[in-house]
Amino acid sequence: MAKAKKVVSFEDALWSACDKLRGTVEPAEYKHVVLSLIFLKFVNDKFSDRRKELVAQGKEKYLDLQEFYDMKNVFFVPQESRWPFIMENAKQPDIALKIDTALNTIEKQNPSLKGALPDNYYSRLGIDVSKLAALLDEINNIQTT
């Protein structure tokens, strides 16, 4: 049986996320670390909602066509950038690289994001895998839709 997802307020999740970063990165960096992950989860949630909408309309054959997301102002999220993929790999030693790849791939897939997302940021930070996994768990609890 699947474990029920604990939903917390946005403010509580932000405070908890910052707590996870204490002693790992400079406080001035918290916003960059946390907001990029919230963005990644948010675009995935919107993308998932649009996929469900397409399925409900009987348009399964269009699930992988970017145009059907663009028409609703939803960013297309490639497989390796999707939140479930990130969460499945959260405890892997290369999770920072996977996050960087996810952000880079979304930016390349969606030209309107050019230059907006950090480039190889998580790999350079050197955050311990367990702390990064705990941070991802915290972000996962945020209800973005």
DSSP file (Angstrom, degrees, kcal/mol; ACC not computed):
  #  RESIDUE AA STRUCTURE BP1 BP2  ACC     N-H-->O    O-->H-N    N-H-->O    O-->H-N    TCO  KAPPA ALPHA  PHI   PSI    X-CA   Y-CA   Z-CA
    1    1 A M              0   0    0      0, 0.0     2,-0.1     0, 0.0     0, 0.0   0.000 360.0 360.0 360.0 134.1    0.0    0.0    0.0
    2    2 A A        -     0   0    0      1,-0.1     2,-0.3     3,-0.0     3,-0.0  -0.385 360.0-114.4 -69.4 141.0    1.3    3.4   -1.0
    3    3 A K        -     0   0    0     -2,-0.1     2,-0.1     1,-0.1    -1,-0.1  -0.594  34.5-110.9 -75.4 132.5    2.3    5.7    1.8
    4    4 A A        -     0   0    0     -2,-0.3     2,-0.4     1,-0.1    -1,-0.1  -0.406  32.1-117.2 -65.6 136.2    0.1    8.8    2.0
    5    5 A K        -     0   0    0     -2,-0.1     2,-0.5     1,-0.1    -1,-0.1  -0.622  22.5-131.2 -78.5 127.8    2.0   12.0    1.0
    6    6 A K        -     0   0    0     -2,-0.4     2,-0.5   136,-0.0    -1,-0.1  -0.690  20.7-155.9 -80.6 121.8    2.2   14.5    3.8
    7    7 A V        -     0   0    0     -2,-0.5     2,-0.3   135,-0.1   135,-0.2  -0.878  14.9-180.0-103.5 128.6    1.2   18.0    2.6
    8    8 A V  B     -a  142   0A   0    133,-1.3   135,-0.6    -2,-0.5    -2,-0.0  -0.799  35.8 -86.0-121.6 164.3    2.5   21.0    4.5
    9    9 A S     >  -     0   0    0     -2,-0.3     4,-2.4     1,-0.1     5,-0.2  -0.299  38.3-115.9 -66.7 156.2    2.0   24.7    4.0
   10   10 A F  H  > S+     0   0    0      1,-0.2     4,-2.2     2,-0.2     5,-0.1   0.908 115.4  49.9 -59.5 -43.6    4.3   26.4    1.6
   11   11 A E  H  > S+     0   0    0      1,-0.2     4,-2.4     2,-0.2    -1,-0.2   0.919 110.5  48.9 -63.8 -45.0    5.8   28.5    4.4
   12   12 A D  H  > S+     0   0    0      1,-0.2     4,-2.4     2,-0.2    -1,-0.2   0.894 111.0  51.1 -62.2 -39.3    6.5   25.5    6.6
   13   13 A A  H  X S+     0   0    0     -4,-2.4     4,-2.5     2,-0.2    -1,-0.2   0.892 109.2  50.4 -65.9 -39.6    8.1   23.7    3.7
   14   14 A L  H  X S+     0   0    0     -4,-2.2     4,-2.3     2,-0.2    -2,-0.2   0.929 111.8  47.2 -64.4 -44.7   10.4   26.6    3.0
   15   15 A W  H  X S+     0   0    0     -4,-2.4     4,-2.2     1,-0.2    -2,-0.2   0.928 113.9  47.7 -62.0 -44.2   11.5   26.9    6.6
   16   16 A S  H  X S+     0   0    0     -4,-2.4     4,-1.8     1,-0.2    -1,-0.2   0.887 109.7  53.0 -64.9 -38.6   12.1   23.2    6.8
   17   17 A A  H  X S+     0   0    0     -4,-2.5     4,-0.9     1,-0.2    -1,-0.2   0.915 109.1  49.2 -62.6 -42.3   14.0   23.2    3.5
   18   18 A C  H >X S+     0   0    0     -4,-2.3     4,-0.8     1,-0.2     3,-0.7   0.889 106.8  56.0 -64.1 -38.7   16.3   26.0    4.8
   19   19 A D  H >< S+     0   0    0     -4,-2.2     3,-0.7     1,-0.2    -1,-0.2   0.882 103.2  55.5 -58.8 -38.0   16.8   23.9    8.0
   20   20 A K  H 3< S+     0   0    0     -4,-1.8    -1,-0.2     1,-0.2    -2,-0.2   0.764 108.0  49.7 -66.4 -24.4   18.0   21.0    5.8
   21   21 A L  H XX S+     0   0    0     -4,-0.9     3,-2.5    -3,-0.7     4,-1.6   0.581  78.9 122.9 -92.2 -11.1   20.7   23.3    4.3
   22   22 A R  T << S+     0   0    0     -4,-0.8     4,-0.1    -3,-0.7    -3,-0.0  -0.264  84.8   8.7 -56.9 131.8   22.1   24.7    7.5
   23   23 A G  T 34 S+     0   0    0      2,-0.4    -1,-0.3     1,-0.1     3,-0.1   0.411 119.7  76.6  79.8  -3.2   25.8   24.1    7.7
   24   24 A T  T <4 S+     0   0    0     -3,-2.5     2,-0.3     1,-0.4    -2,-0.2   0.813 103.6   8.0-104.4 -46.0   25.9   22.9    4.1
   25   25 A V  S  < S-     0   0    0     -4,-1.6    -2,-0.4   102,-0.0    -1,-0.4  -0.898  90.1 -85.0-132.4 163.4   25.7   26.0    2.0
   26   26 A E    >>  -     0   0    0     -2,-0.3     3,-2.3     1,-0.1     4,-0.6  -0.401  39.4-118.9 -65.8 142.3   25.8   29.7    2.8
   27   27 A P  G >4 S+     0   0    0      0, 0.0     3,-1.0     0, 0.0     4,-0.5   0.817 113.8  63.5 -53.5 -31.8   22.5   31.2    3.9
   28   28 A A  G 34 S+     0   0    0      1,-0.2     4,-0.3     2,-0.1     3,-0.2   0.720 101.4  52.9 -65.6 -19.3   22.6   33.6    0.9
   29   29 A E  G X> S+     0   0    0     -3,-2.3     4,-2.1     1,-0.2     3,-0.6   0.607  82.5  90.0 -90.0 -14.4   22.5   30.5   -1.4
   30   30 A Y  H <X S+     0   0    0     -3,-1.0     4,-3.0    -4,-0.6     5,-0.4   0.902  84.5  53.1 -50.2 -47.9   19.4   28.9    0.2
   31   31 A K  H 3> S+     0   0    0     -4,-0.5     4,-2.3     1,-0.2     5,-0.3   0.876 109.6  48.0 -60.6 -38.3   17.0   30.7   -2.2
   32   32 A H  H <> S+     0   0    0     -3,-0.6     4,-1.3    -4,-0.3    -1,-0.2   0.916 115.3  44.5 -67.9 -42.9   18.9   29.4   -5.3
   33   33 A V  H  X S+     0   0    0     -4,-2.1     4,-1.1     2,-0.2    -2,-0.2   0.954 121.2  37.4 -65.6 -51.0   19.0   25.9   -4.0
   34   34 A V  H  X S+     0   0    0     -4,-3.0     4,-2.4    -5,-0.2     5,-0.2   0.920 114.6  51.4 -72.9 -46.0   15.4   25.7   -2.8
   35   35 A L  H  X S+     0   0    0     -4,-2.3     4,-2.5    -5,-0.4    -1,-0.2   0.846 106.5  54.6 -66.4 -33.3   13.6   27.8   -5.5
   36   36 A S  H  X S+     0   0    0     -4,-1.3     4,-2.2    -5,-0.3    -1,-0.2   0.898 111.0  46.0 -64.7 -39.3   15.2   25.8   -8.4
   37   37 A L  H  X S+     0   0    0     -4,-1.1     4,-2.3     2,-0.2    -2,-0.2   0.888 111.5  51.0 -71.3 -38.4   13.8   22.6   -6.9
   38   38 A I  H  X S+     0   0    0     -4,-2.4     4,-3.0     2,-0.2    -2,-0.2   0.917 110.2  50.8 -63.2 -41.5   10.4   24.1   -6.3
   39   39 A F  H  X S+     0   0    0     -4,-2.5     4,-2.8     2,-0.2     5,-0.3   0.932 108.6  51.7 -59.4 -45.7   10.4   25.3   -9.9
   40   40 A L  H  X S+     0   0    0     -4,-2.2     4,-1.5     1,-0.2    43,-0.3   0.908 113.9  43.4 -59.0 -43.7   11.3   21.7  -11.0
   41   41 A K  H  X S+     0   0    0     -4,-2.3     4,-2.6     2,-0.2    -1,-0.2   0.916 113.1  52.5 -68.7 -42.7    8.4   20.3   -9.0
   42   42 A F  H  X S+     0   0    0     -4,-3.0     4,-2.3     1,-0.2     5,-0.2   0.934 109.8  46.5 -60.2 -49.2    6.0   23.0  -10.1
   43   43 A V  H  X S+     0   0    0     -4,-2.8     4,-2.3     1,-0.2    -1,-0.2   0.873 113.2  51.0 -64.9 -34.0    6.6   22.6  -13.8
   44   44 A N  H  X S+     0   0    0     -4,-1.5     4,-2.9    -5,-0.3    -1,-0.2   0.914 108.6  50.6 -67.6 -41.3    6.3   18.8  -13.4
   45   45 A D  H  X S+     0   0    0     -4,-2.6     4,-2.2     2,-0.2    -2,-0.2   0.915 113.1  45.6 -62.5 -42.5    3.0   19.1  -11.6
   46   46 A K  H  X S+     0   0    0     -4,-2.3     4,-2.2     2,-0.2    -1,-0.2   0.904 113.3  50.5 -65.7 -41.5    1.6   21.4  -14.3
   47   47 A F  H  X S+     0   0    0     -4,-2.3     4,-2.3    -5,-0.2    -2,-0.2   0.920 110.7  49.0 -61.6 -44.8    2.9   19.0  -17.0
   48   48 A S  H  X S+     0   0    0     -4,-2.9     4,-2.4     1,-0.2    -2,-0.2   0.894 109.2  52.4 -63.0 -40.9    1.3   16.0  -15.2
   49   49 A D  H  X S+     0   0    0     -4,-2.2     4,-2.0     1,-0.2    -1,-0.2   0.913 110.0  48.7 -61.0 -42.3   -2.0   17.9  -15.0
   50   50 A R  H  X S+     0   0    0     -4,-2.2     4,-2.4     2,-0.2    -2,-0.2   0.893 109.1  52.8 -66.1 -39.5   -1.9   18.6  -18.7
   51   51 A R  H  X S+     0   0    0     -4,-2.3     4,-2.4     2,-0.2    -2,-0.2   0.927 109.5  49.0 -60.6 -44.5   -1.1   14.9  -19.5
   52   52 A K  H  X S+     0   0    0     -4,-2.4     4,-2.6     1,-0.2    -1,-0.2   0.891 109.8  52.5 -62.0 -39.1   -4.1   13.8  -17.4
   53   53 A E  H  X S+     0   0    0     -4,-2.0     4,-1.4     2,-0.2    -1,-0.2   0.914 109.2  49.0 -62.7 -43.6   -6.3   16.4  -19.3
   54   54 A L  H  <>S+     0   0    0     -4,-2.4     5,-3.1     2,-0.2    -2,-0.2   0.905 111.8  49.0 -63.5 -41.3   -5.1   15.0  -22.7
   55   55 A V  H ><5S+     0   0    0     -4,-2.4     3,-1.9     1,-0.2     5,-0.2   0.927 109.0  52.6 -63.1 -44.4   -5.9   11.4  -21.5
   56   56 A A  H 3<5S+     0   0    0     -4,-2.6    -1,-0.2     1,-0.3    -2,-0.2   0.793 108.4  51.4 -62.4 -27.7   -9.3   12.5  -20.3
   57   57 A Q  T 3<5S-     0   0    0     -4,-1.4    -1,-0.3    -5,-0.2    -2,-0.2   0.412 119.4-111.9 -88.2   1.5  -10.0   14.0  -23.8
   58   58 A G  T < 5S+     0   0    0     -3,-1.9     3,-0.3    -4,-0.2    -3,-0.2   0.768  80.9 126.9  75.0  25.8   -8.9   10.7  -25.5
   59   59 A K    > < +     0   0    0     -5,-3.1     3,-2.1     1,-0.2    -4,-0.2  -0.226  14.6 138.4-109.8  42.5   -5.8   12.3  -26.9
   60   60 A E  G >   +     0   0    0      1,-0.3     3,-1.7    -5,-0.2     4,-0.2   0.810  65.5  65.6 -56.7 -32.2   -3.2    9.8  -25.7
   61   61 A K  G 3  S+     0   0    0      1,-0.3    -1,-0.3    -3,-0.3     3,-0.3   0.631  99.7  53.4 -69.0 -10.5   -1.4    9.9  -29.0
   62   62 A Y  G X  S+     0   0    0     -3,-2.1     3,-1.8     1,-0.2    -1,-0.3   0.342  74.1 105.5-102.4   5.6   -0.4   13.5  -28.3
   63   63 A L  T <  S+     0   0    0     -3,-1.7    -1,-0.2     1,-0.3    -2,-0.1   0.783  85.5  41.4 -59.4 -28.8    1.1   13.0  -24.9
   64   64 A D  T 3  S+     0   0    0     -3,-0.3     2,-0.7    -4,-0.2    -1,-0.3   0.217  89.4 103.7-106.4  15.5    4.7   13.4  -26.2
   65   65 A L    X   -     0   0    0     -3,-1.8     3,-1.6     1,-0.1     4,-0.4  -0.875  59.9-152.7-101.2 116.9    4.0   16.3  -28.6
   66   66 A Q  T >> S+     0   0    0     -2,-0.7     4,-2.7     1,-0.3     3,-1.9   0.805  89.0  69.7 -57.7 -32.8    5.3   19.6  -27.1
   67   67 A E  H 3> S+     0   0    0      1,-0.3     4,-2.0     2,-0.2    -1,-0.3   0.821  92.2  59.0 -57.8 -31.6    2.7   21.6  -29.1
   68   68 A F  H <4 S+     0   0    0     -3,-1.6    -1,-0.3    -6,-0.3    -2,-0.2   0.609 111.8  40.5 -76.4 -10.3   -0.1   20.2  -26.9
   69   69 A Y  H X4>S+     0   0    0     -3,-1.9     5,-2.5    -4,-0.4     3,-1.3   0.774 111.3  55.5 -97.3 -42.4    1.6   21.6  -23.8
   70   70 A D  H ><5S+     0   0    0     -4,-2.7     3,-2.2     1,-0.3    -2,-0.2   0.876  98.7  62.7 -57.4 -38.9    2.6   24.9  -25.4
   71   71 A M  T 3<5S+     0   0    0     -4,-2.0    -1,-0.3     1,-0.3    -3,-0.1   0.717 109.7  40.6 -63.8 -19.3   -1.0   25.7  -26.4
   72   72 A K  T < 5S-     0   0    0     -3,-1.3    -1,-0.3     2,-0.2    -2,-0.2   0.165 119.0-109.5-110.4  15.1   -1.9   25.7  -22.7
   73   73 A N  T < 5S+     0   0    0     -3,-2.2     2,-0.5     1,-0.2    -3,-0.2   0.884  72.7 141.5  56.9  42.4    1.3   27.6  -21.6
   74   74 A V      < -     0   0    0     -5,-2.5    -1,-0.2   -27,-0.0     2,-0.2  -0.954  54.0-120.6-114.0 130.9    2.6   24.5  -19.9
   75   75 A F        -     0   0    0     -2,-0.5     2,-0.4    -3,-0.1    35,-0.1  -0.486  26.4-121.4 -69.2 137.6    6.3   23.7  -20.1
   76   76 A F        -     0   0    0     -2,-0.2    33,-0.1    30,-0.1    -1,-0.1  -0.670  25.9-156.2 -78.6 132.3    7.1   20.3  -21.7
   77   77 A V        -     0   0    0     -2,-0.4     5,-0.1   -34,-0.1    29,-0.1  -0.930   7.8-140.6-116.9 110.3    9.0   18.2  -19.3
   78   78 A P    >>  -     0   0    0      0, 0.0     3,-2.2     0, 0.0     4,-0.5  -0.231  31.4-100.7 -64.8 159.3   11.2   15.4  -20.8
   79   79 A Q  G >4 S+     0   0    0      1,-0.3     3,-1.3     2,-0.2     6,-0.2   0.853 120.9  52.3 -49.6 -46.4   11.3   12.0  -19.0
   80   80 A E  G 34 S+     0   0    0      1,-0.3    -1,-0.3     5,-0.1    22,-0.1   0.525 110.0  51.0 -74.6  -3.4   14.7   12.6  -17.3
   81   81 A S  G <4 S+     0   0    0     -3,-2.2    -1,-0.3    21,-0.1    -2,-0.2   0.410  82.1 116.9-109.0  -1.1   13.5   15.9  -15.9
   82   82 A R  S XX S-     0   0    0     -3,-1.3     4,-1.9    -4,-0.5     3,-0.7  -0.433  70.4-124.9 -75.9 143.1   10.2   14.7  -14.4
   83   83 A W  H 3> S+     0   0    0    -43,-0.3     4,-2.9     1,-0.3     5,-0.2   0.867 108.7  56.4 -55.3 -43.7    9.8   14.9  -10.6
   84   84 A P  H 3> S+     0   0    0      0, 0.0     4,-2.3     0, 0.0    -1,-0.3   0.887 107.6  50.3 -58.8 -35.7    9.0   11.2  -10.1
   85   85 A F  H <> S+     0   0    0     -3,-0.7     4,-1.3    -6,-0.2    -2,-0.2   0.920 111.1  48.4 -65.4 -43.5   12.4   10.4  -11.8
   86   86 A I  H  < S+     0   0    0     -4,-1.9     3,-0.4     1,-0.2    -1,-0.2   0.934 113.4  47.0 -61.6 -45.9   14.2   12.8   -9.5
   87   87 A M  H >< S+     0   0    0     -4,-2.9     3,-1.0     1,-0.2     4,-0.2   0.865 107.8  55.6 -66.9 -36.2   12.5   11.3   -6.4
   88   88 A E  H 3< S+     0   0    0     -4,-2.3    -1,-0.2    -5,-0.2     3,-0.2   0.814 117.4  37.0 -63.1 -28.8   13.2    7.7   -7.5
   89   89 A N  T >< S+     0   0    0     -4,-1.3     3,-2.0    -3,-0.4    -1,-0.2   0.228  81.8 114.7-106.5  11.4   16.9    8.7   -7.7
   90   90 A A  T <  S+     0   0    0     -3,-1.0    -1,-0.2     1,-0.3    -2,-0.1   0.768  80.4  44.2 -58.0 -29.3   17.0   11.0   -4.7
   91   91 A K  T 3  S+     0   0    0     -4,-0.2    -1,-0.3    -3,-0.2    -2,-0.1   0.335  88.6 111.5-100.6   8.1   19.4    8.8   -2.7
   92   92 A Q  S X  S-     0   0    0     -3,-2.0     3,-1.7     1,-0.1     4,-0.2  -0.528  77.1-120.3 -79.9 148.1   21.7    8.0   -5.6
   93   93 A P  T 3  S+     0   0    0      0, 0.0     3,-0.3     0, 0.0     4,-0.1   0.747 111.9  51.5 -60.4 -22.9   25.3    9.4   -5.4
   94   94 A D  T 3> S+     0   0    0      1,-0.2     4,-2.1     2,-0.1     3,-0.2   0.100  70.6 116.7-101.8  23.4   24.7   11.3   -8.7
   95   95 A I  H <> S+     0   0    0     -3,-1.7     4,-2.4     1,-0.2     5,-0.2   0.857  72.8  56.9 -62.0 -35.4   21.5   13.0   -7.7
   96   96 A A  H  > S+     0   0    0     -3,-0.3     4,-2.4     1,-0.2    27,-0.4   0.920 108.8  47.1 -61.5 -42.0   23.1   16.5   -8.0
   97   97 A L  H  > S+     0   0    0     -3,-0.2     4,-2.6     1,-0.2    -1,-0.2   0.882 110.1  53.1 -65.2 -38.8   24.0   15.7  -11.6
   98   98 A K  H  X S+     0   0    0     -4,-2.1     4,-2.4     2,-0.2    -2,-0.2   0.884 109.7  48.2 -65.0 -38.4   20.5   14.4  -12.3
   99   99 A I  H  X S+     0   0    0     -4,-2.4     4,-2.5     2,-0.2     5,-0.2   0.935 112.2  48.7 -66.4 -45.8   19.0   17.6  -11.0
  100  100 A D  H  X S+     0   0    0     -4,-2.4     4,-2.5     1,-0.2    -2,-0.2   0.914 112.9  48.3 -58.6 -42.9   21.4   19.7  -13.1
  101  101 A T  H  X S+     0   0    0     -4,-2.6     4,-2.8     2,-0.2     5,-0.2   0.902 109.9  52.5 -64.3 -41.8   20.5   17.6  -16.1
  102  102 A A  H  X S+     0   0    0     -4,-2.4     4,-2.3     2,-0.2    -2,-0.2   0.939 112.4  44.0 -60.3 -48.2   16.8   17.9  -15.4
  103  103 A L  H  X S+     0   0    0     -4,-2.5     4,-2.2     1,-0.2    -2,-0.2   0.916 115.4  48.5 -63.9 -43.7   17.0   21.7  -15.3
  104  104 A N  H  X S+     0   0    0     -4,-2.5     4,-2.4    -5,-0.2    -2,-0.2   0.900 111.4  49.7 -63.4 -42.0   19.2   21.9  -18.4
  105  105 A T  H  X S+     0   0    0     -4,-2.8     4,-2.3     2,-0.2    -1,-0.2   0.899 110.4  49.6 -66.8 -41.4   17.0   19.6  -20.4
  106  106 A I  H  X S+     0   0    0     -4,-2.3     4,-1.5    -5,-0.2    -1,-0.2   0.917 111.4  50.1 -62.3 -42.2   13.9   21.6  -19.5
  107  107 A E  H  < S+     0   0    0     -4,-2.2     6,-0.3     1,-0.2    -2,-0.2   0.914 112.7  45.8 -63.7 -42.9   15.6   24.8  -20.5
  108  108 A K  H  < S+     0   0    0     -4,-2.4    -1,-0.2     1,-0.2    -2,-0.2   0.874 113.2  50.0 -66.9 -37.1   16.7   23.4  -23.8
  109  109 A Q  H  < S+     0   0    0     -4,-2.3    -1,-0.2     1,-0.2    -2,-0.2   0.753 114.5  46.2 -72.7 -25.0   13.2   21.9  -24.5
  110  110 A N    ><  -     0   0    0     -4,-1.5     3,-2.6    -5,-0.2    -1,-0.2  -0.843  69.1-166.7-124.9  92.3   11.5   25.2  -23.7
  111  111 A P  G >  S+     0   0    0      0, 0.0     3,-1.8     0, 0.0    -1,-0.1   0.729  82.9  70.4 -54.3 -26.4   13.3   28.2  -25.4
  112  112 A S  G 3  S+     0   0    0      1,-0.3    -5,-0.1     3,-0.0    -2,-0.0   0.685  95.4  56.4 -66.3 -14.5   11.4   30.8  -23.4
  113  113 A L  G X> S+     0   0    0     -3,-2.6     3,-3.0    -6,-0.3     4,-0.6   0.413  74.6 143.0 -93.8   1.2   13.5   29.6  -20.4
  114  114 A K  T <4 S-     0   0    0     -3,-1.8    -6,-0.0     1,-0.3    -7,-0.0  -0.179  79.5  -0.6 -50.8 121.3   16.9   30.2  -22.1
  115  115 A G  T 34 S+     0   0    0      2,-0.1    -1,-0.3     1,-0.0     4,-0.1   0.426 107.7 101.2  81.1   0.2   19.3   31.5  -19.5
  116  116 A A  T <4  +     0   0    0     -3,-3.0    -2,-0.2     2,-0.1    -1,-0.0   0.738  68.3  65.1 -89.5 -23.7   16.8   31.4  -16.6
  117  117 A L  S  < S-     0   0    0     -4,-0.6    -2,-0.1   -14,-0.1   -81,-0.0  -0.736  91.7 -97.3-105.8 150.1   17.8   28.2  -14.9
  118  118 A P        -     0   0    0      0, 0.0     2,-0.6     0, 0.0     4,-0.1  -0.288  33.2-134.0 -64.4 147.1   21.1   27.5  -13.1
  119  119 A D  S    S-     0   0    0      1,-0.2   -18,-0.1     2,-0.1   -19,-0.1  -0.911  76.7 -25.8-108.7 116.1   23.8   25.7  -15.0
  120  120 A N  S  > S+     0   0    0     -2,-0.6     4,-1.2   -20,-0.2    -1,-0.2   0.806  92.3 143.3  52.9  34.3   25.5   22.8  -13.3
  121  121 A Y  H  >  +     0   0    0      2,-0.2     4,-1.5     1,-0.2    -1,-0.1   0.929  62.8  46.4 -70.8 -49.1   24.7   24.4  -10.0
  122  122 A Y  H  >>S+     0   0    0    -26,-0.3     4,-1.1     1,-0.2     5,-0.6   0.855 110.1  53.8 -68.8 -35.0   24.0   21.4   -7.8
  123  123 A S  H  45S+     0   0    0    -27,-0.4    -1,-0.2     1,-0.2    -2,-0.2   0.882 110.9  47.3 -64.6 -37.4   27.1   19.5   -9.0
  124  124 A R  H  <5S+     0   0    0     -4,-1.2    -1,-0.2     1,-0.2    -2,-0.2   0.775 101.9  64.6 -75.0 -27.1   29.2   22.5   -8.0
  125  125 A L  H  <5S-     0   0    0     -4,-1.5    -1,-0.2    -5,-0.1    -2,-0.2   0.853  87.7-148.4 -67.3 -34.4   27.6   22.9   -4.6
  126  126 A G  T  <5 +     0   0    0     -4,-1.1     2,-0.2     1,-0.2    -3,-0.1   0.843  25.9 177.2  69.4  33.7   28.8   19.6   -3.3
  127  127 A I      < -     0   0    0     -5,-0.6    -1,-0.2     1,-0.1   -31,-0.1  -0.515  39.2-101.5 -69.6 135.1   25.8   19.0   -1.0
  128  128 A D     >  -     0   0    0     -2,-0.2     4,-2.5     1,-0.1     3,-0.3  -0.285  28.1-123.0 -55.6 139.6   26.0   15.7    0.8
  129  129 A V  H  > S+     0   0    0      1,-0.2     4,-2.6     2,-0.2     5,-0.2   0.871 110.7  51.9 -56.2 -41.5   23.6   13.1   -0.9
  130  130 A S  H  > S+     0   0    0      2,-0.2     4,-2.1     1,-0.2    -1,-0.2   0.884 111.4  46.7 -67.1 -37.0   21.7   12.5    2.3
  131  131 A K  H  > S+     0   0    0     -3,-0.3     4,-2.1     2,-0.2    -2,-0.2   0.889 113.5  48.4 -70.3 -38.5   21.1   16.2    2.8
  132  132 A L  H  X S+     0   0    0     -4,-2.5     4,-2.5     2,-0.2    -2,-0.2   0.897 111.2  50.5 -67.5 -39.6   20.0   16.7   -0.8
  133  133 A A  H  X S+     0   0    0     -4,-2.6     4,-2.3    -5,-0.2    -2,-0.2   0.905 110.5  49.6 -63.3 -41.6   17.7   13.7   -0.5
  134  134 A A  H  X S+     0   0    0     -4,-2.1     4,-1.8     2,-0.2    -2,-0.2   0.885 110.5  50.7 -64.5 -38.4   16.2   15.1    2.7
  135  135 A L  H  X S+     0   0    0     -4,-2.1     4,-2.5     2,-0.2    -2,-0.2   0.914 109.5  50.3 -64.9 -43.2   15.7   18.5    0.9
  136  136 A L  H  X S+     0   0    0     -4,-2.5     4,-2.4     1,-0.2    -2,-0.2   0.896 108.2  53.1 -61.6 -40.5   14.0   16.7   -2.0
  137  137 A D  H  X S+     0   0    0     -4,-2.3     4,-0.8     2,-0.2    -1,-0.2   0.900 109.4  49.3 -60.3 -40.1   11.7   14.9    0.4
  138  138 A E  H >< S+     0   0    0     -4,-1.8     3,-0.9     1,-0.2     4,-0.3   0.925 111.7  47.1 -66.1 -45.2   10.8   18.3    1.9
  139  139 A I  H >< S+     0   0    0     -4,-2.5     3,-1.7     1,-0.2    -1,-0.2   0.859 103.9  63.6 -63.9 -35.2   10.1   19.9   -1.5
  140  140 A N  H 3< S+     0   0    0     -4,-2.4    -1,-0.2     1,-0.3    -2,-0.2   0.760  95.3  60.4 -60.8 -25.5    8.0   16.8   -2.4
  141  141 A N  T << S+     0   0    0     -3,-0.9  -133,-1.3    -4,-0.8     2,-0.4   0.580  81.7 103.5 -79.9  -9.7    5.6   17.6    0.4
  142  142 A I  B <   -a    8   0A   0     -3,-1.7     2,-0.8    -4,-0.3  -133,-0.1  -0.593  68.2-140.6 -78.8 129.8    4.7   21.0   -1.2
  143  143 A Q        +     0   0    0   -135,-0.6  -133,-0.1    -2,-0.4    -2,-0.1  -0.815  26.8 172.6 -88.0 111.0    1.4   21.2   -3.0
  144  144 A T              0   0    0     -2,-0.8    -1,-0.1     1,-0.1    -2,-0.0   0.594 360.0 360.0 -99.2 -11.5    2.0   23.3   -6.1
  145  145 A T              0   0    0   -100,-0.0    -1,-0.1   -99,-0.0    -2,-0.1   0.430 360.0 360.0-114.9 360.0   -1.2   22.9   -7.9
